Amino acid sequence: MRTIILFSLCLMISGLGFAQQPENVEKGDTFTLKSSSNVKFQSLKLPKLNFLVKQGERPNYKKLNGLEVEVVSLEETKKGTYAVLKRTDDKDFFIHRKTLKANLEKAFSYGELE
């Protein structure tokens, strides 16, 4: 009986942690991209490194850390809510990449958007 109560309590606490979904994100909101030192971004849809090399870019995902981004639009899919992000200083993320997509649920749970 005690294990059932503890298990249900743990489920409820973890549910509250995931309940902080970004429901109030709107077009025009600004965020900062953050990543840990060893892990690349997990919620962003980044171009593959070989495509960047073919386009003449030196691939470096670390330069995205600390960038200010703005939400251009929101897209609802089966996999979740995606935000189309652009830089606030109107530069490109990579060559030929003005925008990136981010899964909002994953981005806020991993702490990649602040």
Backbone as XML, in Angstrom:
<?xml version="1.0"?>
<chain id="A" units="angstrom">
  <residue number="1" name="MET">
    <atom name="N" x="0.836" y="-1.193" z="0.000"/>
    <atom name="CA" x="0.000" y="0.000" z="0.000"/>
    <atom name="C" x="0.873" y="1.245" z="0.000"/>
  </residue>
  <residue number="2" name="ARG">
    <atom name="N" x="1.940" y="1.197" z="0.797"/>
    <atom name="CA" x="2.816" y="2.356" z="0.892"/>
    <atom name="C" x="3.517" y="2.620" z="-0.446"/>
  </residue>
  <residue number="3" name="THR">
    <atom name="N" x="3.888" y="1.569" z="-1.164"/>
    <atom name="CA" x="4.560" y="1.753" z="-2.447"/>
    <atom name="C" x="3.624" y="2.353" z="-3.492"/>
  </residue>
  <residue number="4" name="ILE">
    <atom name="N" x="2.363" y="1.976" z="-3.427"/>
    <atom name="CA" x="1.386" y="2.533" z="-4.363"/>
    <atom name="C" x="1.213" y="4.023" z="-4.114"/>
  </residue>
  <residue number="5" name="ILE">
    <atom name="N" x="1.143" y="4.416" z="-2.866"/>
    <atom name="CA" x="0.992" y="5.831" z="-2.525"/>
    <atom name="C" x="2.238" y="6.609" z="-2.948"/>
  </residue>
  <residue number="6" name="LEU">
    <atom name="N" x="3.420" y="6.064" z="-2.688"/>
    <atom name="CA" x="4.650" y="6.738" z="-3.086"/>
    <atom name="C" x="4.771" y="6.833" z="-4.608"/>
  </residue>
  <residue number="7" name="PHE">
    <atom name="N" x="4.385" y="5.770" z="-5.292"/>
    <atom name="CA" x="4.436" y="5.778" z="-6.749"/>
    <atom name="C" x="3.489" y="6.825" z="-7.326"/>
  </residue>
  <residue number="8" name="SER">
    <atom name="N" x="2.276" y="6.886" z="-6.811"/>
    <atom name="CA" x="1.309" y="7.873" z="-7.315"/>
    <atom name="C" x="1.756" y="9.293" z="-6.972"/>
  </residue>
  <residue number="9" name="LEU">
    <atom name="N" x="2.376" y="9.490" z="-5.829"/>
    <atom name="CA" x="2.890" y="10.802" z="-5.460"/>
    <atom name="C" x="4.016" y="11.225" z="-6.408"/>
  </residue>
  <residue number="10" name="CYS">
    <atom name="N" x="4.899" y="10.286" z="-6.740"/>
    <atom name="CA" x="5.982" y="10.597" z="-7.687"/>
    <atom name="C" x="5.428" y="10.935" z="-9.069"/>
  </residue>
  <residue number="11" name="LEU">
    <atom name="N" x="4.421" y="10.202" z="-9.517"/>
    <atom name="CA" x="3.797" y="10.510" z="-10.802"/>
    <atom name="C" x="3.165" y="11.889" z="-10.804"/>
  </residue>
  <residue number="12" name="MET">
    <atom name="N" x="2.530" y="12.248" z="-9.709"/>
    <atom name="CA" x="1.879" y="13.545" z="-9.628"/>
    <atom name="C" x="2.914" y="14.671" z="-9.638"/>
  </residue>
  <residue number="13" name="ILE">
    <atom name="N" x="4.020" y="14.488" z="-8.928"/>
    <atom name="CA" x="5.069" y="15.509" z="-8.895"/>
    <atom name="C" x="5.717" y="15.658" z="-10.265"/>
  </residue>
  <residue number="14" name="SER">
    <atom name="N" x="5.990" y="14.540" z="-10.935"/>
    <atom name="CA" x="6.585" y="14.632" z="-12.266"/>
    <atom name="C" x="5.596" y="15.233" z="-13.256"/>
  </residue>
  <residue number="15" name="GLY">
    <atom name="N" x="4.320" y="14.972" z="-13.086"/>
    <atom name="CA" x="3.304" y="15.589" z="-13.932"/>
    <atom name="C" x="3.239" y="17.091" z="-13.758"/>
  </residue>
  <residue number="16" name="LEU">
    <atom name="N" x="3.445" y="17.550" z="-12.534"/>
    <atom name="CA" x="3.471" y="18.988" z="-12.305"/>
    <atom name="C" x="4.694" y="19.622" z="-12.950"/>
  </residue>
  <residue number="17" name="GLY">
    <atom name="N" x="5.796" y="18.905" z="-12.979"/>
    <atom name="CA" x="6.996" y="19.421" z="-13.632"/>
    <atom name="C" x="6.808" y="19.575" z="-15.127"/>
  </residue>
  <residue number="18" name="PHE">
    <atom name="N" x="6.106" y="18.626" z="-15.736"/>
    <atom name="CA" x="5.852" y="18.711" z="-17.167"/>
    <atom name="C" x="4.634" y="19.574" z="-17.479"/>
  </residue>
  <residue number="19" name="ALA">
    <atom name="N" x="3.897" y="19.961" z="-16.488"/>
    <atom name="CA" x="2.709" y="20.776" z="-16.722"/>
    <atom name="C" x="3.058" y="22.211" z="-17.052"/>
  </residue>
  <residue number="20" name="GLN">
    <atom name="N" x="4.303" y="22.592" z="-16.903"/>
    <atom name="CA" x="4.708" y="23.954" z="-17.200"/>
    <atom name="C" x="4.998" y="24.101" z="-18.684"/>
  </residue>
  <residue number="21" name="GLN">
    <atom name="N" x="4.044" y="23.738" z="-19.493"/>
    <atom name="CA" x="4.197" y="23.820" z="-20.939"/>
    <atom name="C" x="4.061" y="25.271" z="-21.379"/>
  </residue>
  <residue number="22" name="PRO">
    <atom name="N" x="4.683" y="25.624" z="-22.470"/>
    <atom name="CA" x="4.661" y="27.005" z="-22.945"/>
    <atom name="C" x="3.361" y="27.342" z="-23.660"/>
  </residue>
  <residue number="23" name="GLU">
    <atom name="N" x="2.287" y="27.439" z="-22.919"/>
    <atom name="CA" x="0.985" y="27.702" z="-23.524"/>
    <atom name="C" x="0.796" y="29.174" z="-23.865"/>
  </residue>
  <residue number="24" name="ASN">
    <atom name="N" x="1.574" y="30.042" z="-23.254"/>
    <atom name="CA" x="1.379" y="31.464" z="-23.479"/>
    <atom name="C" x="2.437" y="32.065" z="-24.393"/>
  </residue>
  <residue number="25" name="VAL">
    <atom name="N" x="3.125" y="31.249" z="-25.180"/>
    <atom name="CA" x="4.088" y="31.760" z="-26.145"/>
    <atom name="C" x="3.325" y="32.286" z="-27.349"/>
  </residue>
  <residue number="26" name="GLU">
    <atom name="N" x="3.649" y="33.497" z="-27.751"/>
    <atom name="CA" x="2.962" y="34.132" z="-28.867"/>
    <atom name="C" x="3.966" y="34.642" z="-29.876"/>
  </residue>
  <residue number="27" name="LYS">
    <atom name="N" x="3.464" y="35.004" z="-31.019"/>
    <atom name="CA" x="4.292" y="35.572" z="-32.075"/>
    <atom name="C" x="4.888" y="36.894" z="-31.585"/>
  </residue>
  <residue number="28" name="GLY">
    <atom name="N" x="6.182" y="37.056" z="-31.767"/>
    <atom name="CA" x="6.859" y="38.274" z="-31.345"/>
    <atom name="C" x="7.586" y="38.157" z="-30.019"/>
  </residue>
  <residue number="29" name="ASP">
    <atom name="N" x="7.407" y="37.053" z="-29.280"/>
    <atom name="CA" x="8.127" y="36.860" z="-28.014"/>
    <atom name="C" x="9.609" y="36.620" z="-28.296"/>
  </residue>
  <residue number="30" name="THR">
    <atom name="N" x="10.458" y="37.082" z="-27.395"/>
    <atom name="CA" x="11.894" y="36.888" z="-27.559"/>
    <atom name="C" x="12.416" y="35.961" z="-26.468"/>
  </residue>
  <residue number="31" name="PHE">
    <atom name="N" x="13.369" y="35.130" z="-26.850"/>
    <atom name="CA" x="13.992" y="34.173" z="-25.945"/>
    <atom name="C" x="15.489" y="34.160" z="-26.203"/>
  </residue>
  <residue number="32" name="THR">
    <atom name="N" x="16.214" y="33.496" z="-25.297"/>
    <atom name="CA" x="17.650" y="33.300" z="-25.440"/>
    <atom name="C" x="17.916" y="31.809" z="-25.585"/>
  </residue>
  <residue number="33" name="LEU">
    <atom name="N" x="18.735" y="31.431" z="-26.563"/>
    <atom name="CA" x="19.114" y="30.037" z="-26.747"/>
    <atom name="C" x="20.209" y="29.681" z="-25.762"/>
  </residue>
  <residue number="34" name="LYS">
    <atom name="N" x="20.034" y="28.570" z="-25.058"/>
    <atom name="CA" x="21.026" y="28.080" z="-24.092"/>
    <atom name="C" x="21.239" y="26.602" z="-24.337"/>
  </residue>
  <residue number="35" name="SER">
    <atom name="N" x="22.473" y="26.141" z="-24.166"/>
    <atom name="CA" x="22.760" y="24.708" z="-24.240"/>
    <atom name="C" x="23.847" y="24.380" z="-23.244"/>
  </residue>
  <residue number="36" name="SER">
    <atom name="N" x="23.886" y="23.115" z="-22.854"/>
    <atom name="CA" x="24.972" y="22.693" z="-21.982"/>
    <atom name="C" x="26.245" y="22.560" z="-22.815"/>
  </residue>
  <residue number="37" name="SER">
    <atom name="N" x="27.368" y="22.467" z="-22.165"/>
    <atom name="CA" x="28.638" y="22.499" z="-22.885"/>
    <atom name="C" x="28.870" y="21.266" z="-23.752"/>
  </residue>
  <residue number="38" name="ASN">
    <atom name="N" x="28.371" y="20.105" z="-23.356"/>
    <atom name="CA" x="28.674" y="18.878" z="-24.085"/>
    <atom name="C" x="27.539" y="18.403" z="-24.982"/>
  </residue>
  <residue number="39" name="VAL">
    <atom name="N" x="26.342" y="18.845" z="-24.746"/>
    <atom name="CA" x="25.188" y="18.337" z="-25.469"/>
    <atom name="C" x="24.751" y="19.365" z="-26.498"/>
  </residue>
  <residue number="40" name="LYS">
    <atom name="N" x="24.556" y="18.919" z="-27.742"/>
    <atom name="CA" x="24.039" y="19.849" z="-28.738"/>
    <atom name="C" x="22.544" y="20.051" z="-28.500"/>
  </residue>
  <residue number="41" name="PHE">
    <atom name="N" x="21.979" y="20.990" z="-29.177"/>
    <atom name="CA" x="20.568" y="21.311" z="-28.996"/>
    <atom name="C" x="19.712" y="20.114" z="-29.384"/>
  </residue>
  <residue number="42" name="GLN">
    <atom name="N" x="18.783" y="19.745" z="-28.512"/>
    <atom name="CA" x="17.932" y="18.593" z="-28.752"/>
    <atom name="C" x="16.558" y="18.986" z="-29.274"/>
  </residue>
  <residue number="43" name="SER">
    <atom name="N" x="16.143" y="20.201" z="-29.034"/>
    <atom name="CA" x="14.804" y="20.596" z="-29.448"/>
    <atom name="C" x="14.797" y="21.378" z="-30.752"/>
  </residue>
  <residue number="44" name="LEU">
    <atom name="N" x="15.935" y="21.867" z="-31.195"/>
    <atom name="CA" x="16.019" y="22.624" z="-32.434"/>
    <atom name="C" x="16.208" y="21.697" z="-33.621"/>
  </residue>
  <residue number="45" name="LYS">
    <atom name="N" x="15.574" y="22.039" z="-34.729"/>
    <atom name="CA" x="15.796" y="21.313" z="-35.976"/>
    <atom name="C" x="16.936" y="22.017" z="-36.701"/>
  </residue>
  <residue number="46" name="LEU">
    <atom name="N" x="18.143" y="21.517" z="-36.486"/>
    <atom name="CA" x="19.338" y="22.115" z="-37.074"/>
    <atom name="C" x="19.708" y="21.389" z="-38.360"/>
  </residue>
  <residue number="47" name="PRO">
    <atom name="N" x="20.312" y="22.101" z="-39.311"/>
    <atom name="CA" x="20.765" y="21.415" z="-40.522"/>
    <atom name="C" x="21.930" y="20.490" z="-40.199"/>
  </residue>
  <residue number="48" name="LYS">
    <atom name="N" x="22.034" y="19.420" z="-40.956"/>
    <atom name="CA" x="23.110" y="18.459" z="-40.725"/>
    <atom name="C" x="24.450" y="19.087" z="-41.088"/>
  </residue>
  <residue number="49" name="LEU">
    <atom name="N" x="25.481" y="18.606" z="-40.439"/>
    <atom name="CA" x="26.804" y="19.191" z="-40.629"/>
    <atom name="C" x="27.312" y="19.053" z="-42.056"/>
  </residue>
  <residue number="50" name="ASN">
    <atom name="N" x="27.021" y="17.919" z="-42.709"/>
    <atom name="CA" x="27.529" y="17.743" z="-44.069"/>
    <atom name="C" x="26.869" y="18.718" z="-45.049"/>
  </residue>
  <residue number="51" name="PHE">
    <atom name="N" x="25.619" y="19.100" z="-44.821"/>
    <atom name="CA" x="24.976" y="20.090" z="-45.681"/>
    <atom name="C" x="25.609" y="21.463" z="-45.496"/>
  </residue>
  <residue number="52" name="LEU">
    <atom name="N" x="25.967" y="21.785" z="-44.268"/>
    <atom name="CA" x="26.616" y="23.071" z="-44.023"/>
    <atom name="C" x="27.990" y="23.127" z="-44.678"/>
  </residue>
  <residue number="53" name="VAL">
    <atom name="N" x="28.722" y="22.016" z="-44.645"/>
    <atom name="CA" x="30.040" y="21.981" z="-45.279"/>
    <atom name="C" x="29.906" y="22.138" z="-46.795"/>
  </residue>
  <residue number="54" name="LYS">
    <atom name="N" x="28.905" y="21.487" z="-47.390"/>
    <atom name="CA" x="28.693" y="21.601" z="-48.833"/>
    <atom name="C" x="28.331" y="23.017" z="-49.245"/>
  </residue>
  <residue number="55" name="GLN">
    <atom name="N" x="27.697" y="23.771" z="-48.357"/>
    <atom name="CA" x="27.321" y="25.142" z="-48.668"/>
    <atom name="C" x="28.454" y="26.127" z="-48.391"/>
  </residue>
  <residue number="56" name="GLY">
    <atom name="N" x="29.576" y="25.641" z="-47.887"/>
    <atom name="CA" x="30.712" y="26.512" z="-47.663"/>
    <atom name="C" x="30.791" y="27.081" z="-46.264"/>
  </residue>
  <residue number="57" name="GLU">
    <atom name="N" x="30.062" y="26.532" z="-45.329"/>
    <atom name="CA" x="30.038" y="27.021" z="-43.951"/>
    <atom name="C" x="30.941" y="26.158" z="-43.091"/>
  </residue>
  <residue number="58" name="ARG">
    <atom name="N" x="31.582" y="26.772" z="-42.140"/>
    <atom name="CA" x="32.293" y="26.009" z="-41.118"/>
    <atom name="C" x="31.285" y="25.681" z="-40.028"/>
  </residue>
  <residue number="59" name="PRO">
    <atom name="N" x="30.884" y="24.431" z="-39.918"/>
    <atom name="CA" x="29.807" y="24.096" z="-38.977"/>
    <atom name="C" x="30.245" y="24.266" z="-37.529"/>
  </residue>
  <residue number="60" name="ASN">
    <atom name="N" x="29.441" y="25.014" z="-36.795"/>
    <atom name="CA" x="29.715" y="25.246" z="-35.387"/>
    <atom name="C" x="28.394" y="25.571" z="-34.695"/>
  </residue>
  <residue number="61" name="TYR">
    <atom name="N" x="27.857" y="24.589" z="-33.986"/>
    <atom name="CA" x="26.602" y="24.805" z="-33.276"/>
    <atom name="C" x="26.806" y="25.607" z="-31.994"/>
  </residue>
  <residue number="62" name="LYS">
    <atom name="N" x="28.046" y="25.718" z="-31.527"/>
    <atom name="CA" x="28.309" y="26.446" z="-30.287"/>
    <atom name="C" x="28.047" y="27.934" z="-30.433"/>
  </residue>
  <residue number="63" name="LYS">
    <atom name="N" x="28.092" y="28.450" z="-31.659"/>
    <atom name="CA" x="27.854" y="29.881" z="-31.850"/>
    <atom name="C" x="26.389" y="30.260" z="-31.608"/>
  </residue>
  <residue number="64" name="LEU">
    <atom name="N" x="25.506" y="29.266" z="-31.538"/>
    <atom name="CA" x="24.098" y="29.541" z="-31.264"/>
    <atom name="C" x="23.838" y="29.817" z="-29.782"/>
  </residue>
  <residue number="65" name="ASN">
    <atom name="N" x="24.743" y="29.394" z="-28.921"/>
    <atom name="CA" x="24.550" y="29.548" z="-27.480"/>
    <atom name="C" x="24.561" y="31.035" z="-27.108"/>
  </residue>
  <residue number="66" name="GLY">
    <atom name="N" x="23.502" y="31.478" z="-26.466"/>
    <atom name="CA" x="23.398" y="32.853" z="-26.013"/>
    <atom name="C" x="22.765" y="33.810" z="-27.007"/>
  </residue>
  <residue number="67" name="LEU">
    <atom name="N" x="22.294" y="33.324" z="-28.147"/>
    <atom name="CA" x="21.676" y="34.199" z="-29.139"/>
    <atom name="C" x="20.260" y="34.591" z="-28.724"/>
  </residue>
  <residue number="68" name="GLU">
    <atom name="N" x="19.906" y="35.810" z="-29.011"/>
    <atom name="CA" x="18.536" y="36.278" z="-28.808"/>
    <atom name="C" x="17.725" y="35.937" z="-30.054"/>
  </residue>
  <residue number="69" name="VAL">
    <atom name="N" x="16.592" y="35.248" z="-29.863"/>
    <atom name="CA" x="15.738" y="34.850" z="-30.978"/>
    <atom name="C" x="14.317" y="35.355" z="-30.741"/>
  </residue>
  <residue number="70" name="GLU">
    <atom name="N" x="13.602" y="35.493" z="-31.837"/>
    <atom name="CA" x="12.216" y="35.971" z="-31.798"/>
    <atom name="C" x="11.324" y="34.934" z="-32.460"/>
  </residue>
  <residue number="71" name="VAL">
    <atom name="N" x="10.134" y="34.749" z="-31.918"/>
    <atom name="CA" x="9.169" y="33.800" z="-32.477"/>
    <atom name="C" x="8.477" y="34.466" z="-33.661"/>
  </residue>
  <residue number="72" name="VAL">
    <atom name="N" x="8.622" y="33.863" z="-34.847"/>
    <atom name="CA" x="8.004" y="34.400" z="-36.053"/>
    <atom name="C" x="6.599" y="33.841" z="-36.213"/>
  </residue>
  <residue number="73" name="SER">
    <atom name="N" x="6.460" y="32.527" z="-35.987"/>
    <atom name="CA" x="5.143" y="31.899" z="-36.093"/>
    <atom name="C" x="5.132" y="30.625" z="-35.267"/>
  </residue>
  <residue number="74" name="LEU">
    <atom name="N" x="3.937" y="30.108" z="-35.025"/>
    <atom name="CA" x="3.737" y="28.861" z="-34.279"/>
    <atom name="C" x="3.037" y="27.854" z="-35.173"/>
  </residue>
  <residue number="75" name="GLU">
    <atom name="N" x="3.452" y="26.583" z="-35.082"/>
    <atom name="CA" x="2.854" y="25.522" z="-35.879"/>
    <atom name="C" x="2.452" y="24.374" z="-34.968"/>
  </residue>
  <residue number="76" name="GLU">
    <atom name="N" x="1.225" y="23.931" z="-35.092"/>
    <atom name="CA" x="0.729" y="22.782" z="-34.334"/>
    <atom name="C" x="0.858" y="21.533" z="-35.199"/>
  </residue>
  <residue number="77" name="THR">
    <atom name="N" x="1.531" y="20.503" z="-34.686"/>
    <atom name="CA" x="1.658" y="19.229" z="-35.387"/>
    <atom name="C" x="1.284" y="18.099" z="-34.428"/>
  </residue>
  <residue number="78" name="LYS">
    <atom name="N" x="1.341" y="16.884" z="-34.929"/>
    <atom name="CA" x="1.059" y="15.731" z="-34.076"/>
    <atom name="C" x="2.138" y="15.535" z="-33.022"/>
  </residue>
  <residue number="79" name="LYS">
    <atom name="N" x="3.360" y="15.947" z="-33.337"/>
    <atom name="CA" x="4.484" y="15.775" z="-32.420"/>
    <atom name="C" x="4.583" y="16.894" z="-31.396"/>
  </residue>
  <residue number="80" name="GLY">
    <atom name="N" x="3.804" y="17.931" z="-31.530"/>
    <atom name="CA" x="3.835" y="19.025" z="-30.568"/>
    <atom name="C" x="3.773" y="20.382" z="-31.246"/>
  </residue>
  <residue number="81" name="THR">
    <atom name="N" x="3.995" y="21.402" z="-30.476"/>
    <atom name="CA" x="3.970" y="22.764" z="-30.970"/>
    <atom name="C" x="5.384" y="23.189" z="-31.352"/>
  </residue>
  <residue number="82" name="TYR">
    <atom name="N" x="5.529" y="23.649" z="-32.580"/>
    <atom name="CA" x="6.817" y="24.107" z="-33.070"/>
    <atom name="C" x="6.765" y="25.617" z="-33.271"/>
  </residue>
  <residue number="83" name="ALA">
    <atom name="N" x="7.858" y="26.267" z="-32.907"/>
    <atom name="CA" x="7.990" y="27.705" z="-33.111"/>
    <atom name="C" x="9.052" y="27.940" z="-34.167"/>
  </residue>
  <residue number="84" name="VAL">
    <atom name="N" x="8.759" y="28.834" z="-35.089"/>
    <atom name="CA" x="9.743" y="29.243" z="-36.079"/>
    <atom name="C" x="10.470" y="30.442" z="-35.486"/>
  </residue>
  <residue number="85" name="LEU">
    <atom name="N" x="11.798" y="30.318" z="-35.353"/>
    <atom name="CA" x="12.606" y="31.326" z="-34.679"/>
    <atom name="C" x="13.516" y="32.038" z="-35.668"/>
  </residue>
  <residue number="86" name="LYS">
    <atom name="N" x="13.705" y="33.348" z="-35.476"/>
    <atom name="CA" x="14.698" y="34.095" z="-36.240"/>
    <atom name="C" x="15.501" y="34.943" z="-35.266"/>
  </residue>
  <residue number="87" name="ARG">
    <atom name="N" x="16.697" y="35.316" z="-35.675"/>
    <atom name="CA" x="17.559" y="36.123" z="-34.822"/>
    <atom name="C" x="17.010" y="37.541" z="-34.729"/>
  </residue>
  <residue number="88" name="THR">
    <atom name="N" x="17.186" y="38.166" z="-33.576"/>
    <atom name="CA" x="16.684" y="39.524" z="-33.393"/>
    <atom name="C" x="17.553" y="40.556" z="-34.093"/>
  </residue>
  <residue number="89" name="ASP">
    <atom name="N" x="18.815" y="40.201" z="-34.394"/>
    <atom name="CA" x="19.686" y="41.148" z="-35.093"/>
    <atom name="C" x="19.615" y="40.983" z="-36.610"/>
  </residue>
  <residue number="90" name="ASP">
    <atom name="N" x="18.659" y="40.224" z="-37.127"/>
    <atom name="CA" x="18.376" y="40.019" z="-38.550"/>
    <atom name="C" x="19.545" y="39.431" z="-39.334"/>
  </residue>
  <residue number="91" name="LYS">
    <atom name="N" x="20.431" y="38.716" z="-38.676"/>
    <atom name="CA" x="21.480" y="37.980" z="-39.374"/>
    <atom name="C" x="20.993" y="36.553" z="-39.582"/>
  </residue>
  <residue number="92" name="ASP">
    <atom name="N" x="21.717" y="35.801" z="-40.409"/>
    <atom name="CA" x="21.376" y="34.401" z="-40.649"/>
    <atom name="C" x="21.994" y="33.526" z="-39.564"/>
  </residue>
  <residue number="93" name="PHE">
    <atom name="N" x="21.311" y="32.414" z="-39.247"/>
    <atom name="CA" x="21.891" y="31.431" z="-38.342"/>
    <atom name="C" x="23.085" y="30.759" z="-39.010"/>
  </residue>
  <residue number="94" name="PHE">
    <atom name="N" x="22.863" y="30.286" z="-40.217"/>
    <atom name="CA" x="23.879" y="29.659" z="-41.047"/>
    <atom name="C" x="23.698" y="30.225" z="-42.446"/>
  </residue>
  <residue number="95" name="ILE">
    <atom name="N" x="24.583" y="29.851" z="-43.369"/>
    <atom name="CA" x="24.405" y="30.298" z="-44.754"/>
    <atom name="C" x="23.073" y="29.745" z="-45.268"/>
  </residue>
  <residue number="96" name="HIS">
    <atom name="N" x="22.248" y="30.589" z="-45.808"/>
    <atom name="CA" x="20.944" y="30.234" z="-46.372"/>
    <atom name="C" x="19.939" y="29.766" z="-45.322"/>
  </residue>
  <residue number="97" name="ARG">
    <atom name="N" x="20.150" y="30.034" z="-44.040"/>
    <atom name="CA" x="19.211" y="29.642" z="-42.990"/>
    <atom name="C" x="18.855" y="30.871" z="-42.161"/>
  </residue>
  <residue number="98" name="LYS">
    <atom name="N" x="17.733" y="31.486" z="-42.480"/>
    <atom name="CA" x="17.300" y="32.654" z="-41.725"/>
    <atom name="C" x="16.474" y="32.270" z="-40.510"/>
  </residue>
  <residue number="99" name="THR">
    <atom name="N" x="15.820" y="31.094" z="-40.566"/>
    <atom name="CA" x="14.961" y="30.655" z="-39.470"/>
    <atom name="C" x="15.301" y="29.223" z="-39.068"/>
  </residue>
  <residue number="100" name="LEU">
    <atom name="N" x="14.942" y="28.895" z="-37.840"/>
    <atom name="CA" x="15.049" y="27.540" z="-37.312"/>
    <atom name="C" x="13.741" y="27.187" z="-36.635"/>
  </residue>
  <residue number="101" name="LYS">
    <atom name="N" x="13.434" y="25.897" z="-36.566"/>
    <atom name="CA" x="12.254" y="25.442" z="-35.850"/>
    <atom name="C" x="12.671" y="24.824" z="-34.528"/>
  </residue>
  <residue number="102" name="ALA">
    <atom name="N" x="11.834" y="25.014" z="-33.518"/>
    <atom name="CA" x="12.098" y="24.443" z="-32.202"/>
    <atom name="C" x="10.813" y="23.848" z="-31.655"/>
  </residue>
  <residue number="103" name="ASN">
    <atom name="N" x="10.904" y="22.652" z="-31.099"/>
    <atom name="CA" x="9.787" y="22.031" z="-30.399"/>
    <atom name="C" x="9.696" y="22.701" z="-29.030"/>
  </residue>
  <residue number="104" name="LEU">
    <atom name="N" x="8.625" y="23.424" z="-28.781"/>
    <atom name="CA" x="8.532" y="24.240" z="-27.570"/>
    <atom name="C" x="8.507" y="23.406" z="-26.297"/>
  </residue>
  <residue number="105" name="GLU">
    <atom name="N" x="7.795" y="22.282" z="-26.299"/>
    <atom name="CA" x="7.723" y="21.464" z="-25.094"/>
    <atom name="C" x="9.110" y="20.956" z="-24.699"/>
  </residue>
  <residue number="106" name="LYS">
    <atom name="N" x="9.851" y="20.453" z="-25.684"/>
    <atom name="CA" x="11.196" y="19.954" z="-25.409"/>
    <atom name="C" x="12.146" y="21.090" z="-25.047"/>
  </residue>
  <residue number="107" name="ALA">
    <atom name="N" x="12.022" y="22.209" z="-25.735"/>
    <atom name="CA" x="12.947" y="23.322" z="-25.507"/>
    <atom name="C" x="12.845" y="23.858" z="-24.089"/>
  </residue>
  <residue number="108" name="PHE">
    <atom name="N" x="11.644" y="23.971" z="-23.571"/>
    <atom name="CA" x="11.491" y="24.481" z="-22.214"/>
    <atom name="C" x="11.815" y="23.420" z="-21.168"/>
  </residue>
  <residue number="109" name="SER">
    <atom name="N" x="11.550" y="22.155" z="-21.470"/>
    <atom name="CA" x="11.876" y="21.112" z="-20.502"/>
    <atom name="C" x="13.384" y="20.886" z="-20.410"/>
  </residue>
  <residue number="110" name="TYR">
    <atom name="N" x="14.111" y="21.026" z="-21.516"/>
    <atom name="CA" x="15.571" y="20.879" z="-21.514"/>
    <atom name="C" x="16.271" y="22.168" z="-21.109"/>
  </residue>
  <residue number="111" name="GLY">
    <atom name="N" x="15.548" y="23.274" z="-21.032"/>
    <atom name="CA" x="16.156" y="24.547" z="-20.667"/>
    <atom name="C" x="16.914" y="25.200" z="-21.806"/>
  </residue>
  <residue number="112" name="GLU">
    <atom name="N" x="16.544" y="24.894" z="-23.043"/>
    <atom name="CA" x="17.235" y="25.456" z="-24.187"/>
    <atom name="C" x="16.703" y="26.821" z="-24.583"/>
  </residue>
  <residue number="113" name="LEU">
    <atom name="N" x="15.496" y="27.147" z="-24.191"/>
    <atom name="CA" x="14.925" y="28.472" z="-24.427"/>
    <atom name="C" x="14.638" y="29.116" z="-23.073"/>
  </residue>
  <residue number="114" name="GLU">
    <atom name="N" x="15.102" y="30.322" z="-22.916"/>
    <atom name="CA" x="14.837" y="31.068" z="-21.660"/>
    <atom name="C" x="14.257" y="32.415" z="-21.995"/>
  </residue>
</chain>
